[in-house]
């Protein structure tokens, strides 16, 4: 099915949800306190545009460094273990144990040990998101077709050239899939961190107004946050498709 047809169907479904919400709120079929009318949400959104922009910049200031650190760690450790079977067998159980520990459980210790809240939040986000990309990198390198490596030996490609020209391109489908999946965990931990300790951020905005029981403002912030996250995810999905354009669809 053509992509524009898929996008059109997705847009219809989203529009349908909006129409359903409008109908239910206008006809008082839901609790008007928790589910304000669309006009009230639009009014609250317009009133807080400048604040939402400030919160967006604060969220990006925490999210972007976390993504870069997580990706760098995952690639460095994943490439090293993917190319060393003995060390991989020794360390894989240990990595698996750490990966199944929810980062939220570590938050009390991290908040006490970190020099400030920003550093603690970045650590928790990185800890929550690094594993998916790390294991995807290891798996991608382990499953590289041996013919690629034999050709690299024939061309005498070693060291950094072997990694950048053979190993990473061959393992990139697995790596990018793991990276895109890890982004979802990034958003979850970002919102958690902002809701329970930050003074700015999209998650903080929603938490603040739910505490004040101003649900029209909370819904405006929630929808704005969802819109931003969808745009970010779509950007990385398109980037993934571009980088993997040489593969079979």
C-alpha positions as CSV (number, residue, x, y, z in Angstrom):
1,X,0.0,0.0,0.0
2,X,1.3,3.5,-0.9
3,X,2.6,5.6,1.9
4,X,0.3,8.5,1.2
5,X,-2.7,6.1,1.5
6,X,-1.4,4.9,4.9
7,X,-0.8,8.5,6.1
8,X,-4.3,9.4,5.0
9,X,-5.9,6.6,6.9
10,X,-3.8,7.4,10.0
11,X,-4.9,11.1,9.7
12,X,-8.6,10.0,9.5
13,X,-8.2,7.9,12.6
14,X,-6.7,10.8,14.5
15,X,-9.4,13.2,13.2
16,X,-12.0,10.7,14.3
17,X,-10.7,10.6,17.9
18,X,-10.8,14.4,17.9
19,X,-14.4,14.5,16.6
20,X,-15.4,11.8,19.2
21,X,-13.8,13.9,22.1
22,X,-15.6,17.0,20.8
23,X,-18.9,15.2,20.6
24,X,-18.7,13.7,24.1
25,X,-17.6,16.9,25.8
26,X,-20.2,19.1,24.0
27,X,-23.0,16.7,25.0
28,X,-21.8,16.2,28.6
29,X,-21.2,12.5,28.1
30,X,-18.0,12.6,30.2
31,X,-16.9,14.4,33.4
32,X,-16.6,18.0,32.3
33,X,-14.1,18.7,35.1
34,X,-11.6,16.1,33.9
35,X,-12.5,16.4,30.2
36,X,-13.0,20.1,29.4
37,X,-14.5,21.3,26.1
38,X,-12.3,21.8,23.1
39,X,-12.8,25.5,23.2
40,X,-11.5,25.7,26.8
41,X,-8.4,23.6,25.8
42,X,-7.7,25.9,22.8
43,X,-8.1,29.0,25.0
44,X,-5.7,27.6,27.6
45,X,-3.2,26.6,24.9
46,X,-3.2,30.1,23.4
47,X,-2.8,31.7,26.8
48,X,0.3,29.6,27.6
49,X,2.1,29.6,24.2
50,X,5.2,31.4,25.5
51,X,5.5,29.2,28.6
52,X,5.1,26.1,26.5
53,X,7.9,27.2,24.2
54,X,10.2,27.7,27.2
55,X,9.2,24.3,28.5
56,X,10.0,22.8,25.1
57,X,13.4,24.3,25.1
58,X,14.1,23.0,28.6
59,X,13.0,19.5,27.6
60,X,15.2,19.5,24.5
61,X,18.1,20.8,26.6
62,X,17.8,17.6,28.7
63,X,16.7,15.2,25.9
64,X,19.3,15.9,23.2
65,X,22.4,15.4,25.5
66,X,20.9,12.2,26.9
67,X,20.3,10.8,23.4
68,X,23.8,11.6,22.3
69,X,25.4,10.1,25.4
70,X,23.2,7.0,25.2
71,X,24.0,6.5,21.5
72,X,27.7,7.0,22.0
73,X,27.9,4.5,24.9
74,X,25.7,1.9,23.1
75,X,27.9,2.1,20.0
76,X,31.2,2.0,21.8
77,X,30.3,-0.9,24.1
78,X,28.3,-2.7,21.5
79,X,31.0,-2.6,18.8
80,X,33.6,-3.8,21.4
81,X,31.5,-6.7,22.6
82,X,30.1,-7.6,19.2
83,X,33.7,-8.1,17.9
84,X,34.9,-10.0,21.0
85,X,33.0,-13.3,21.5
86,X,34.8,-14.3,24.7
87,X,34.2,-10.9,26.5
88,X,30.6,-10.9,25.1
89,X,29.9,-14.3,26.7
90,X,31.4,-13.1,30.0
91,X,29.7,-9.7,30.2
92,X,26.4,-10.4,28.6
93,X,24.7,-11.8,31.7
94,X,25.9,-8.8,33.7
95,X,24.6,-6.4,31.2
96,X,21.3,-8.2,31.1
97,X,21.0,-8.0,34.9
98,X,21.5,-4.2,34.8
99,X,19.2,-3.8,31.9
100,X,16.2,-5.3,33.7
101,X,16.5,-2.9,36.7
102,X,14.0,-0.1,36.2
103,X,15.7,3.2,36.2
104,X,12.9,4.7,38.3
105,X,14.0,2.5,41.2
106,X,17.4,4.0,41.1
107,X,16.1,7.6,41.2
108,X,16.3,8.0,45.0
109,X,20.0,7.0,45.0
110,X,20.9,9.0,41.9
111,X,19.2,12.2,43.2
112,X,21.3,11.9,46.4
113,X,24.6,11.2,44.6
114,X,24.3,13.5,41.6
115,X,25.7,17.1,41.8
116,X,22.4,18.6,40.6
117,X,19.0,17.6,39.3
118,X,19.9,18.0,35.6
119,X,22.8,15.5,35.9
120,X,20.6,13.1,37.8
121,X,17.9,13.3,35.1
122,X,20.3,12.8,32.3
123,X,21.8,9.8,34.0
124,X,18.4,8.2,34.5
125,X,17.4,8.9,30.9
126,X,20.6,7.4,29.6
127,X,20.3,4.4,31.9
128,X,16.8,3.8,30.7
129,X,17.5,4.1,27.0
130,X,21.0,2.8,26.3
131,X,20.1,-0.9,26.6
132,X,17.9,-1.2,23.5
133,X,20.5,0.3,21.2
134,X,23.4,-1.6,22.9
135,X,21.8,-5.0,22.5
136,X,20.7,-4.2,19.0
137,X,24.3,-3.2,18.1
138,X,25.7,-6.4,19.6
139,X,23.1,-8.5,17.7
140,X,23.7,-6.6,14.5
141,X,27.4,-7.2,14.6
142,X,27.0,-10.9,15.5
143,X,24.7,-11.5,12.5
144,X,26.8,-9.8,9.9
145,X,27.2,-11.9,6.8
146,X,30.7,-13.5,6.9
147,X,31.2,-12.7,3.2
148,X,31.4,-9.0,4.1
149,X,34.2,-9.7,6.6
150,X,36.0,-11.9,4.2
151,X,35.9,-9.2,1.6
152,X,37.2,-6.7,4.2
153,X,40.1,-9.0,4.8
154,X,40.8,-9.3,1.1
155,X,40.8,-5.5,0.8
156,X,43.0,-5.3,4.0
157,X,40.5,-3.1,5.8
158,X,41.4,-3.1,9.5
159,X,40.9,-0.9,12.6
160,X,38.7,2.2,12.2
161,X,38.2,1.7,8.4
162,X,36.9,-1.8,9.0
163,X,34.4,-0.5,11.6
164,X,33.2,2.5,9.6
165,X,33.1,1.0,6.1
166,X,32.0,-2.6,6.8
167,X,30.8,-3.4,10.4
168,X,28.6,-0.3,11.1
169,X,26.9,-0.2,7.6
170,X,26.2,-4.0,7.7
171,X,24.8,-3.8,11.3
172,X,23.0,-0.5,10.8
173,X,19.5,-2.0,10.2
174,X,19.6,-3.6,13.7
175,X,21.3,-0.6,15.3
176,X,18.8,2.0,13.9
177,X,15.8,-0.2,14.9
178,X,17.1,-0.4,18.4
179,X,17.8,3.3,18.5
180,X,14.3,4.3,17.4
181,X,12.8,2.0,19.9
182,X,15.0,3.5,22.7
183,X,13.6,6.9,21.9
184,X,10.3,5.9,23.4
185,X,12.0,5.1,26.7
186,X,13.7,8.5,26.4
187,X,10.4,10.3,26.4
188,X,9.0,8.3,29.3
189,X,12.0,9.0,31.5
190,X,12.1,12.6,30.4
191,X,8.5,13.2,31.4
192,X,9.0,11.3,34.7
193,X,12.1,13.4,35.6
194,X,10.3,16.7,34.7
195,X,7.1,15.8,36.6
196,X,8.9,15.1,39.9
197,X,11.7,17.6,40.3
198,X,12.1,20.0,37.5
199,X,11.0,23.7,37.4
200,X,10.5,23.7,33.6
201,X,9.7,21.2,30.9
202,X,6.7,19.7,29.2
203,X,6.1,17.1,31.8
204,X,6.4,19.7,34.6
205,X,3.8,21.8,32.9
206,X,1.2,19.0,32.8
207,X,2.0,17.9,36.4
208,X,1.7,21.5,37.7
209,X,-1.7,22.1,36.3
210,X,-3.1,18.7,37.3
211,X,-2.0,19.5,40.8
212,X,-4.0,22.8,40.5
213,X,-6.9,20.9,39.0
214,X,-6.8,23.1,35.9
215,X,-7.4,20.4,33.4
216,X,-7.9,22.6,30.4
217,X,-4.3,23.8,30.8
218,X,-3.1,20.3,31.5
219,X,-4.8,19.0,28.4
220,X,-3.3,21.8,26.3
221,X,0.2,20.9,27.6
222,X,-0.5,17.2,27.2
223,X,-1.5,17.6,23.5
224,X,1.4,19.9,22.8
225,X,3.8,17.3,24.3
226,X,2.3,14.5,22.2
227,X,2.6,16.7,19.1
228,X,6.3,17.3,19.8
229,X,7.0,13.7,20.5
230,X,5.2,12.5,17.3
231,X,7.2,15.0,15.3
232,X,10.5,13.8,16.8
233,X,9.6,10.2,16.3
234,X,8.6,10.9,12.7
235,X,11.8,12.7,12.0
236,X,13.9,9.8,13.3
237,X,11.7,7.3,11.4
238,X,12.3,9.2,8.2
239,X,16.1,9.5,9.0
240,X,16.1,5.7,9.5
241,X,14.4,5.1,6.2
242,X,16.9,7.4,4.4
243,X,20.0,5.8,6.0
244,X,18.6,2.3,5.1
245,X,17.5,3.1,1.6
246,X,19.9,0.6,0.3
247,X,18.1,-2.3,2.0
248,X,15.1,-4.3,0.8
249,X,11.8,-2.8,2.0
